[in-house]
Amino acid sequence: MDHAVSRAAVLVLIPVAMATAITWLGCFDSVVTELGFQHYGERPEHGIPFLPSQLKMPANTLVNLGYTLLGFIWLRKFLKDRNEDNITNSDLFVGSVFCWMAVVYGPVQFLRIVTQQHRFAVMDQWFTLPFFAWVVVMSDYLMHGWNTRRALTVVVFSFASYSLALVHDLGFEAALGIHILFAVLYGMQIFLASQSKQLKSKLLWAMMFAILSCAGFVVLKLLDLHLAKFSVFHRFSGHFWSKVADIMQIHFVCKFFHPIMEENTKNKKV
């Protein structure tokens, strides 16, 4: 495995291992999470011949493989472009961290749906936050260059912010809202700082679709049980489409940062 990609994997796996250990020690057992199939619009029993009957809510379960697949697709894209000198080694590292997050998040989501266990639900919530935090880190990196202290500060504060869930039933939602706000603000900042009209056009579309995907993720998840009243949402429920929107959000974030990396690399060659 490429050195930058493997470094990125280690950077993701260390906090994942620490968070998993903290969760399994019971530190977040008092956090409020939604458990049970009654919280989902999709019916547990499916009756699909080629799928085992033990697999409940197959659409909501299998859609989580999309996170892992997309993570590997963009890892391959970043690596290919670095090998062709379209982006730098530092770009590959920063982009790979985001991709490895997606790769890891897929199995966590899968286990939450399959097991309906509280601690997997906690991990699902907790691991959502660093995605938005890393958008801030990538924006800061592309505007000001890599700074380990700033990146570490953002990541530590992001992970620590989940402790708000211990203080209030809506603590996680508050932390998530703050993360989304900062991610959008930093994305807007790097968009406004772009000089090339062609680049700005690419960034505008990617940013718009990323924000729309984020909104779709939140709204469709909230409306899951209401949408389930309509037969068209019985198999592919609001929660399922919220996961699709979440996966597309990750895709468009990569689509946003990738051309900036290419532009910066091209300018360095001039």
For each residue, the residues with C-beta under 8 A, 3 or more apart:
1: 5 6 9
2: 5 6 79 82 92
3: 6 7
4: 7 8 82 89 90 92 93 96
5: 1 2 8 9 75 79 92 93 96
6: 1 2 3 9 10
7: 3 4 10 11 93
8: 4 5 11 12 93 94 96 97 99 100
9: 1 5 6 12 13 96 100
10: 6 7 13 14
11: 7 8 14 15 97 100
12: 8 9 15 16 97 100 101 104
13: 9 10 16 17 100 104
14: 10 11 17 18
15: 11 12 18 19 130 155 159
16: 12 13 19 20 104 127
17: 13 14 20 21
18: 14 15 21 22
19: 15 16 22 23 123 126 127 159
20: 16 17 23 24 123
21: 17 18 24 25
22: 18 19 25 27 28
23: 19 20 27 28 119 122 123 126
24: 20 21 119
25: 21 22
26: 29
27: 22 23
28: 22 23 31 119 122 126 162 165 166
29: 26 118 119
30: 166
31: 28 118 122 125 165 166 171 172
32: 165 169
33: 118 121 122 125
34: 39 121
35: 39 116 117 118 121
36: 39 116
37: 40 44 56 57 116
38:
39: 34 35 36 224 225
40: 37 57 60 224 225 237 239
41: 224 225 227 228 233 234 237 238 239
42: 57 59 60 228 234 235 236 237 239 240
43: 46 57 234 235
44: 37 56 57
45: 53 56
46: 43 51 53 55 56 57 58 235
47:
48: 51 58
49:
50:
51: 46 48 55 58
52: 55
53: 45 46
54:
55: 46 51 52 58 61 114
56: 37 44 45 46 61 113 114
57: 37 40 42 43 44 46 60 61 113
58: 46 48 51 55 61 62
59: 42 62 63 235 236 237 240
60: 40 42 57 63 64 113 237 239 240 243
61: 55 56 57 58 64 110 113 114
62: 58 59 65
63: 59 60 66 240 243 244 247
64: 60 61 67 68 106 107 109 110 113 243
65: 62 68 69 106 110
66: 63 69 70 106 243 244 247
67: 64 70 71 102 103 105 106 109 246 247 250
68: 64 65 71 72 102 103 105 106 107
69: 65 66 72 73 106
70: 66 67 73 74 102 247 250 251
71: 67 68 74 75 99 100 101 102 103 105 106 250
72: 68 69 75 76 99 103
73: 69 70 76 77
74: 70 71 77 78 95 98 99 102 251 254
75: 5 71 72 78 79 96 99 100 103
76: 72 73 79 80
77: 73 74 80 81 254 258
78: 74 75 81 82 87 91 92 95 96 99 258
79: 2 5 75 76 82 83 92 96
80: 76 77 83 84
81: 77 78 84 86 87 92 258 261 262
82: 2 4 78 79 85 86 87 88 89 91 92
83: 79 80
84: 80 81
85: 82 265
86: 81 82 261 262 265
87: 78 81 82 91 92 95 258 261 262 265
88: 82 91 92 261 264 265 268
89: 4 82 92 93
90: 4 93 94 141 146
91: 78 82 87 88 94 95 261 264 265
92: 2 4 5 78 79 81 82 87 88 89 95 96
93: 4 5 7 8 89 90 96 97
94: 8 90 91 97 98 137 138 141 146
95: 74 78 87 91 92 98 99 138 254 257 258 261
96: 4 5 8 9 75 78 79 92 93 99 100
97: 8 11 12 93 94 100 101 134
98: 74 94 95 101 102 131 134 138 250 253 254
99: 8 71 72 74 75 78 95 96 102 103 254
100: 8 9 11 12 13 71 75 96 97 103 104
101: 12 71 97 98 104 105 127 130 131 134
102: 67 68 70 71 74 98 99 105 106 131 250
103: 67 68 71 72 75 99 100 106
104: 12 13 16 100 101 107 108 127
105: 67 68 71 101 102 108 109 127 128 131
106: 64 65 66 67 68 69 71 102 103 109 110
107: 64 68 104 110 111
108: 104 105 111 112 120 123 124 127
109: 64 67 105 106 112 113 124 243
110: 61 64 65 106 107 113 114
111: 107 108 114 115 117 120
112: 108 109 115 116 117 120 121 123 124
113: 56 57 60 61 64 109 110 116
114: 55 56 61 110 111
115: 111 112 120
116: 35 36 37 112 113 121
117: 35 111 112 120 121
118: 29 31 33 35 121 122
119: 23 24 28 29 122 123
120: 108 111 112 115 117 123 124
121: 33 34 35 112 116 117 118 124 125
122: 23 28 31 33 118 119 125 126
123: 19 20 23 108 112 119 120 126 127
124: 108 109 112 120 121 127 128
125: 31 33 121 122 128 129 162 165 172
126: 19 23 28 122 123 129 159 162
127: 16 19 101 104 105 108 123 124 130 131
128: 105 124 125 131 132 176
129: 125 126 132 133 158 159 161 162 175 176 179
130: 15 101 127 133 134 155 158 159
131: 98 101 102 105 127 128 134 135 250
132: 128 129 135 136 158 176 179 180 182 183
133: 129 130 136 137 154 155 157 158 179 182 183
134: 97 98 101 130 131 137 138 155
135: 131 132 138 139 183 186 187 253
136: 132 133 139 140 154 182 183 186
137: 94 133 134 140 141 150 151 154 155
138: 94 95 98 134 135 141 142 257
139: 135 136 142 143 186 187 189 190
140: 136 137 143 144 147 150 151 154 186
141: 90 94 137 138 144 145 146 147 151
142: 138 139 190 257 260 261 264
143: 139 140 189 190 193
144: 140 141 147
145: 141
146: 90 94 141 151
147: 140 141 144 150 151
148: 151 152
149: 152 153
150: 137 140 147 153 154
151: 137 140 141 146 147 148 154 155
152: 148 149 155 156
153: 149 150 156 157
154: 133 136 137 140 150 151 157 158
155: 15 130 133 134 137 151 152 158 159
156: 152 153 159 160
157: 133 153 154 160 161
158: 129 130 132 133 154 155 161 179
159: 15 19 126 129 130 155 156 162
160: 156 157 163
161: 129 157 158 164 175 178 179
162: 28 125 126 129 159 165 171 172 175
163: 160 166 167 171
164: 161 167 168 171 172 174 175
165: 28 31 32 125 162 168 171 172 175
166: 28 30 31 163 171
167: 163 164 171
168: 164 165 171 174
169: 32
170: 173 174
171: 31 162 163 164 165 166 167 168 174 175
172: 31 125 162 164 165 175 176
173: 170 176 177
174: 164 168 170 171 177 178
175: 129 161 162 164 165 171 172 178 179
176: 128 129 132 172 173 179 180
177: 173 174 180 181
178: 161 174 175 181 182
179: 129 132 133 158 161 175 176 182 183
180: 132 176 177 183 184 214
181: 177 178 184 185
182: 132 133 136 178 179 185 186
183: 132 133 135 136 179 180 186 187
184: 180 181 187 188 211
185: 181 182 188 189
186: 135 136 139 140 182 183 189 190
187: 135 139 183 184 190 191 207 210 256
188: 184 185 191 192 207
189: 139 143 185 186 192 193
190: 139 142 143 186 187 193 194 203 260
191: 187 188 194 200 203 204 207
192: 188 189
193: 143 189 190
194: 190 191 199 200 203 260 263
195: 199
196: 199 200 263
197: 200 201
198: 201 202
199: 194 195 196 202 203 259 260 263
200: 191 194 196 197 203 204
201: 197 198 204 205
202: 198 199 205 206 255 259
203: 190 191 194 199 200 206 207 256 259 260
204: 191 200 201 207 208
205: 201 202 208 209
206: 202 203 209 210 252 253 255 256 259
207: 187 188 191 203 204 210 211 252 256
208: 204 205 211 212
209: 205 206 212 213 248 252 255
210: 187 206 207 213 214 249 252 253 255 256
211: 184 207 208 214 215
212: 208 209 215 216
213: 209 210 216 217 245 246 248 249 252
214: 180 210 211 217 218 245 249
215: 211 212 218 219
216: 212 213 219 220 241 242 245 248
217: 213 214 220 221 242 243 245 246 249
218: 214 215 221 222 242
219: 215 216 222 223 242
220: 216 217 223 224 227 238 239 241 242 245
221: 217 218 224 238 239 242
222: 218 219
223: 219 220 226 227 238
224: 39 40 41 220 221 227 228 237 238 239 242
225: 39 40 41 228 238
226: 223 229 238
227: 41 220 223 224 230 233 237 238
228: 41 42 224 225 233 234 237 238
229: 226 233
230: 227 233 234
231: 234
232: 236
233: 41 227 228 229 230 236 237 238
234: 41 42 43 228 230 231 237
235: 42 43 46 59
236: 42 59 232 233 240 241
237: 40 41 42 59 60 224 227 228 233 234 240 241
238: 41 220 221 223 224 225 226 227 228 233 241 242
239: 40 41 42 60 220 221 224 242 243
240: 42 59 60 63 236 237 243 244
241: 216 220 236 237 238 244 245
242: 216 217 218 219 220 221 224 238 239 245 246
243: 60 63 64 66 109 217 239 240 246 247
244: 63 66 240 241 247 248
245: 213 214 216 217 220 241 242 248 249
246: 67 213 217 242 243 249 250
247: 63 66 67 70 243 244 250 251
248: 209 213 216 244 245 251 252
249: 210 213 214 217 245 246 252 253
250: 67 70 71 98 102 131 246 247 253 254
251: 70 74 247 248 254 255
252: 206 207 209 210 213 248 249 255 256
253: 98 135 206 210 249 250 256 257
254: 74 77 95 98 99 250 251 257 258
255: 202 206 209 210 251 252 258 259
256: 187 203 206 207 210 252 253 259 260
257: 95 138 142 253 254 260 261
258: 77 78 81 87 95 254 255 261 262
259: 199 202 203 206 255 256 262 263
260: 142 190 194 199 203 256 257 263 264
261: 81 86 87 88 91 95 142 257 258 264 265
262: 81 86 87 258 259 265 266
263: 194 196 199 259 260 266 267
264: 88 91 142 260 261 267 268
265: 85 86 87 88 91 261 262 268 269
266: 262 263 269 270
267: 263 264 270
268: 88 264 265
269: 265 266
270: 266 267
